[in-house]
Amino acid sequence: MDPLSGHAVQYETLPWDADLAVKLPSDVLADAEDASREVTRFDAEVGGEIAPFSSVLLRTESAASSNIENLTASVRAIAEAELPGAKTTANAKVIVANTAAMVAAINLADNIDADAILAMHEALMRDADPKSAGRWREEQVWIGRSAHGPRGAMFVPPHHSRVGEAIDDLLRFTQRDDIPALPQISLAHAQFETIHPFTDGNGRTGRALIQAMLRRKGLTRNVTVPVSAGLLTDTDSYFAALTAYREGDSAPIVRRVSEAAVAAVLNGRELVNELHTVRAKWNDRISARSDSAVWRIADLLLRRPVINTALLTEELGIESKHARRYLEPLSAAGITIETSSGPRSRVWRSPEVIAALDAFAERARRGGLRR
């Protein structure tokens, strides 16, 4: 106990053994099982129409995970940051990088090892901090109080010399098949955050690891269930659960991740329903031949609500010189609004899709939906 702050200062990971016996209250295990079924059911529902919702849900997860770290940007700014050649806010660029980390996590889910975790972190941090991207930390770090030393810190992770060993032990734990999936994922996430293996980006990488493990354990096969959006509904309890884990109580983090998964499914289902409604209304407003590229652009807008001619070439193979021919019917129908994002740079955005994504984010911030 630090005498100046009264906070516990911890320099080591909890006594941790890859073969440790996992003992949780029966109600926590039951809630985790219910949450697992909800995640699997939602994945099956949306998986039947994987485009565009897999992309939308991936981006909402990335934005919510960043928001937990107080990295915020509007849906419109994030969408503009993804455009080829775009110039936008620093936070939006960071959130786009988090999407890259999520993609890396999912692509590497079949083989979650140390190299996979480093690849997730490299995708996240390559622009923000290229020197540390994809590298275990080589210095002591701490959370809270002074920037000059660990005295009074709320938490001090293990010495950097122990990071590699601790990660290897954690990975052995993730390979066990005798623990229910969601409790195992929750505990692995908490232990990763306790090891704190990087100088920056630990929270976002740790939540990307959740997505990789959901895929690896078979709870998801098609889409990214935005668990971070569920955690965002009550970040205080999430951080308190991590603290409780470090003090020896594993139940709160399992309970919190289970709650977050259910909240994510409810919010994600609402978002998908809203986007279905938006797209159905467009069918009555668009005047174009059935084989026109206008319809393909309309579908693209559901997952990329801000577009430019370079994106149309990249995604749909539409040459820039022909783009306006297909964009004008959408503008005439009030589906898109044309604006400038810089000198000689025109973009088209869908206010209805952006509104649906804004509503999703607002539900996450204010506490989500209730069953």
C-alpha positions in Angstrom: 0.0 0.0 0.0 1.4 3.4 -1.0 1.4 5.6 2.2 0.9 8.8 0.3 -2.1 7.8 -1.8 -3.6 4.8 -0.1 -3.7 3.0 -3.4 -2.4 -0.6 -3.7 0.7 -0.7 -5.9 1.3 -4.0 -7.6 4.6 -4.8 -9.3 3.8 -8.4 -10.2 1.0 -10.2 -12.0 -1.3 -12.3 -9.9 -0.1 -15.7 -9.1 -0.9 -17.2 -12.5 -0.6 -20.6 -13.9 -1.8 -21.7 -17.3 -3.3 -24.7 -15.6 -5.0 -22.9 -12.7 -8.4 -24.1 -11.6 -11.1 -21.7 -12.7 -13.8 -21.4 -10.0 -16.7 -19.0 -10.5 -20.1 -18.6 -8.8 -22.8 -20.6 -10.5 -24.8 -17.4 -11.4 -21.8 -15.9 -13.1 -21.3 -19.1 -15.1 -25.0 -19.2 -16.0 -25.0 -15.5 -17.2 -21.9 -16.2 -19.3 -23.6 -19.1 -20.9 -26.7 -17.0 -21.7 -24.5 -14.3 -23.1 -22.6 -16.8 -25.3 -25.9 -18.1 -26.8 -26.9 -14.5 -27.5 -23.6 -13.8 -29.3 -23.8 -17.0 -31.4 -27.5 -16.3 -32.3 -26.7 -12.8 -33.4 -23.7 -13.9 -35.5 -26.0 -16.5 -37.2 -28.7 -13.9 -37.9 -26.4 -11.3 -39.4 -24.1 -13.8 -41.0 -26.7 -14.7 -43.6 -26.3 -11.3 -45.1 -22.7 -10.7 -44.2 -22.3 -7.6 -46.5 -22.4 -4.8 -45.4 -23.1 -5.5 -41.8 -19.9 -7.3 -41.0 -18.0 -4.1 -42.0 -20.4 -1.8 -40.1 -20.1 -3.8 -36.9 -16.3 -4.0 -37.1 -16.1 -0.2 -37.4 -18.5 0.3 -34.5 -16.4 -2.0 -32.3 -13.3 -0.1 -33.2 -14.8 3.3 -32.4 -16.3 2.1 -29.1 -13.0 0.5 -28.0 -11.2 3.8 -28.8 -14.0 5.7 -26.9 -13.2 3.7 -23.8 -9.8 5.3 -23.9 -11.4 8.8 -24.4 -10.4 8.8 -28.1 -13.6 10.1 -29.7 -14.5 11.4 -33.2 -17.8 11.8 -35.0 -19.1 9.0 -37.3 -18.7 11.4 -40.2 -15.0 12.2 -39.3 -14.2 8.5 -39.0 -15.8 7.8 -42.3 -13.9 10.6 -44.0 -10.7 9.4 -42.5 -11.1 6.1 -44.3 -11.3 7.7 -47.7 -8.3 7.4 -50.0 -6.2 10.5 -49.7 -8.4 11.9 -46.9 -7.3 14.6 -44.4 -9.2 14.6 -41.1 -8.8 14.8 -37.3 -6.0 13.1 -35.4 -8.5 11.1 -33.3 -10.3 9.9 -36.4 -7.0 8.6 -37.8 -6.4 6.7 -34.5 -9.8 5.1 -34.6 -9.2 4.0 -38.2 -5.9 2.4 -37.1 -7.9 0.6 -34.4 -10.1 -0.9 -37.2 -6.9 -2.2 -38.8 -6.0 -3.8 -35.5 -9.4 -5.5 -35.3 -9.0 -6.8 -38.8 -5.6 -8.2 -37.9 -7.1 -9.8 -34.8 -9.8 -11.5 -36.7 -7.5 -12.6 -39.6 -5.1 -14.1 -37.0 -7.8 -15.8 -34.9 -6.9 -19.3 -36.0 -3.4 -19.0 -34.5 -3.4 -16.7 -31.6 0.3 -16.6 -30.5 2.8 -13.9 -29.5 3.4 -12.9 -33.1 -0.3 -12.5 -33.7 -0.6 -10.1 -30.7 2.4 -8.2 -31.9 0.8 -7.9 -35.4 -2.4 -6.5 -33.8 -0.4 -3.9 -32.0 1.7 -3.0 -35.0 -1.5 -2.4 -37.0 -2.8 -0.2 -34.3 0.3 1.9 -33.6 2.3 1.9 -36.8 1.4 5.5 -37.5 1.0 6.9 -34.0 4.2 5.4 -32.6 6.2 3.4 -35.1 9.1 2.9 -32.8 7.1 0.9 -30.3 4.5 -0.6 -32.7 4.6 -4.4 -32.6 7.2 -4.5 -29.8 6.9 -5.5 -26.2 7.7 -2.7 -23.8 11.3 -2.3 -22.6 10.5 0.0 -19.7 8.5 0.1 -16.5 5.0 1.7 -16.9 2.3 2.5 -14.4 -1.3 3.7 -14.4 -2.4 6.9 -12.6 -1.0 9.8 -10.5 2.5 11.0 -11.4 4.0 10.9 -14.9 7.5 10.9 -13.3 7.4 7.7 -11.3 5.1 4.9 -9.9 4.7 6.3 -6.4 1.0 6.6 -5.7 0.1 4.8 -8.9 -3.2 2.9 -9.0 -1.6 0.0 -10.7 2.0 -0.9 -11.7 2.3 -3.8 -14.1 5.1 -6.4 -13.9 8.7 -5.5 -14.8 9.3 -5.4 -18.6 11.8 -8.3 -18.3 8.9 -10.6 -17.4 6.5 -9.6 -20.2 7.5 -12.3 -22.7 7.3 -15.0 -20.1 3.9 -13.7 -18.9 2.5 -13.6 -22.4 3.6 -17.1 -23.2 1.9 -18.3 -20.0 -1.3 -16.4 -20.9 -1.3 -18.0 -24.4 -1.1 -21.5 -22.9 -4.2 -20.6 -20.8 -6.1 -19.5 -23.9 -5.4 -22.9 -25.5 -7.2 -24.9 -22.8 -10.5 -26.5 -23.8 -11.8 -27.3 -20.3 -13.1 -23.8 -19.5 -16.4 -22.2 -20.8 -15.5 -19.9 -23.7 -16.7 -16.5 -22.4 -15.2 -16.9 -18.9 -12.0 -18.0 -20.5 -12.0 -15.0 -22.9 -12.8 -12.6 -20.0 -10.0 -13.9 -17.8 -7.5 -13.9 -20.7 -8.4 -10.2 -21.4 -8.0 -9.3 -17.8 -4.7 -11.0 -17.5 -3.5 -9.3 -20.7 -4.4 -5.9 -19.3 -2.6 -6.8 -16.1 0.6 -7.8 -17.9 0.2 -4.5 -19.9 2.8 -5.6 -22.4 3.1 -2.4 -24.4 4.0 1.2 -23.6 0.7 2.3 -25.2 -2.4 0.8 -26.9 -2.9 -2.0 -24.3 -6.6 -1.5 -23.8 -7.4 -1.4 -27.6 -5.1 -4.4 -28.3 -6.6 -6.3 -25.4 -10.1 -5.7 -26.7 -9.0 -6.8 -30.2 -7.8 -10.0 -28.5 -11.4 -10.5 -27.2 -12.6 -10.4 -30.9 -9.9 -12.9 -31.9 -10.8 -15.3 -29.1 -14.5 -15.0 -29.8 -13.7 -16.1 -33.4 -11.2 -18.8 -32.3 -13.6 -20.3 -29.8 -16.4 -20.4 -32.3 -18.8 -18.0 -30.7 -18.6 -15.8 -33.8 -17.9 -16.9 -37.4 -19.2 -14.1 -39.6 -19.3 -10.7 -37.8 -17.7 -8.7 -35.1 -20.0 -8.4 -32.1 -19.3 -4.9 -30.7 -18.5 -6.0 -27.2 -16.6 -2.7 -26.6 -19.9 -0.9 -27.2 -21.3 -2.9 -24.4 -18.4 -2.1 -22.1 -18.8 1.5 -23.0 -22.2 1.5 -21.4 -20.5 1.5 -18.0 -16.8 2.0 -18.1 -16.5 2.6 -14.4 -17.7 -1.0 -13.7 -15.4 -2.3 -16.4 -12.3 -0.7 -14.8 -13.5 -1.7 -11.4 -13.8 -5.3 -12.6 -10.2 -5.2 -13.8 -9.1 -3.9 -10.5 -11.0 -6.6 -8.7 -9.3 -9.2 -10.9 -5.9 -7.9 -9.9 -7.0 -8.2 -6.2 -7.9 -11.8 -6.7 -11.6 -11.8 -7.6 -12.3 -13.1 -11.1 -16.1 -13.0 -11.0 -16.6 -9.3 -11.7 -14.7 -9.2 -15.0 -16.6 -12.3 -16.3 -19.9 -10.8 -15.2 -19.0 -7.5 -16.9 -17.9 -9.0 -20.2 -21.1 -11.1 -20.2 -23.2 -8.1 -19.6 -21.3 -6.2 -22.3 -21.9 -9.0 -24.8 -25.6 -9.0 -24.3 -25.8 -5.2 -24.5 -23.7 -5.4 -27.7 -26.1 -7.8 -29.3 -29.2 -5.7 -28.4 -27.6 -2.5 -29.7 -26.1 -4.2 -32.8 -29.5 -5.8 -33.7 -31.1 -2.4 -33.4 -28.5 -0.9 -35.7 -29.0 -3.6 -38.3 -32.7 -3.1 -38.2 -32.3 0.6 -38.7 -30.0 0.1 -41.7 -32.4 -2.4 -43.2 -35.2 0.2 -43.0 -33.0 2.9 -44.5 -32.0 0.7 -47.4 -35.6 -0.4 -48.1 -36.7 3.2 -48.3 -34.1 3.9 -50.9 -35.6 1.4 -53.2 -38.6 3.6 -53.6 -36.6 6.8 -54.1 -33.9 5.7 -56.6 -34.7 6.1 -60.3 -32.2 3.9 -62.2 -32.1 0.8 -64.3 -31.9 -2.5 -62.3 -28.4 -3.1 -63.7 -27.1 0.4 -63.0 -24.0 1.0 -60.8 -26.3 3.3 -58.8 -27.6 0.4 -56.8 -24.1 -0.9 -56.0 -23.2 2.6 -54.7 -26.3 2.5 -52.6 -25.2 -0.8 -51.0 -21.7 0.6 -50.5 -23.1 3.6 -48.6 -24.4 1.3 -45.9 -20.9 0.3 -44.9 -19.1 3.4 -46.1 -21.4 6.4 -45.4 -19.0 8.9 -46.8 -17.6 8.2 -50.3 -15.5 9.9 -53.0 -14.7 9.0 -56.5 -11.4 7.4 -55.5 -13.3 5.0 -53.2 -15.7 4.2 -56.0 -12.8 3.2 -58.2 -11.2 1.2 -55.5 -14.3 -0.6 -54.3 -16.5 -0.9 -57.4 -14.2 -0.3 -60.3 -16.0 2.8 -61.4 -13.7 5.2 -63.2 -13.6 8.7 -61.7 -14.7 10.3 -65.0 -17.9 8.3 -64.9 -18.7 8.6 -61.2 -20.9 11.6 -61.3 -23.3 9.9 -63.7 -24.1 7.4 -61.0 -23.9 9.7 -58.0 -26.3 12.3 -59.4 -29.4 10.0 -59.1 -28.6 9.5 -55.4 -28.2 13.2 -54.8 -31.5 13.9 -56.6 -33.2 11.4 -54.4 -31.9 13.0 -51.3 -29.9 9.9 -50.4 -26.5 11.7 -50.5 -25.3 15.2 -49.9 -22.3 16.5 -51.8 -19.7 18.5 -49.9 -16.0 19.4 -50.0 -13.4 17.9 -47.7 -10.7 20.1 -49.0 -9.4 21.9 -52.1 -10.7 20.0 -55.2 -11.8 17.2 -53.0 -15.5 16.3 -53.3 -17.2 13.8 -51.0 -20.8 12.4 -50.8 -22.3 11.4 -47.5 -25.5 9.6 -46.5 -27.1 11.5 -43.6 -29.5 8.6 -42.9 -26.7 6.0 -42.4 -24.7 8.4 -40.4 -27.7 9.1 -38.2 -28.2 5.4 -37.6 -24.5 5.0 -36.6 -24.7 8.1 -34.4 -27.8 6.6 -32.7 -25.9 3.3 -32.1 -23.0 5.3 -30.4 -25.4 7.3 -28.3 -27.2 4.1 -27.1 -23.8 2.8 -26.0 -22.8 5.9 -24.2 -26.1 6.3 -22.3 -26.5 2.7 -21.2 -27.9 0.8 -24.2 -31.1 -1.0 -24.7 -32.8 -3.3 -22.2 -34.3 -6.7 -22.8 
